[in-house]
Amino acid sequence: MPAEVDKAKCTGCESCVEECPSNAISMADGKAVVDADSCIDCGACIDACPVEAISM
């Protein structure tokens, strides 16, 4: 199951974008967005998020 971003918690810091090995995360309207087709379910974004806005 791909990562999901809680847009209410996301601060737009882009830490997840920088850590994603499959480049599945981009920014839209100041919030992280996950491309479910590119996500490899590794969890790197979850570990990178300082506000715990990402889950699987």
Phi, psi and omega in degrees: 000129182291160178296150177233140181255129173276102186297336178289331181267332185298128180261356179077026183287341178072013177300320181293322179300316182292328185270343184291116182287342181255009180053039182271355183245131176230176179250139175217125182055036177078010180233152178286142178228130181260130173275105185301329181287334181266338182296132181254014175058035183276335179086004180300323180292324179297315179294329183281337186284117182285346182246012178054045181269358184241137178219170177252000000 
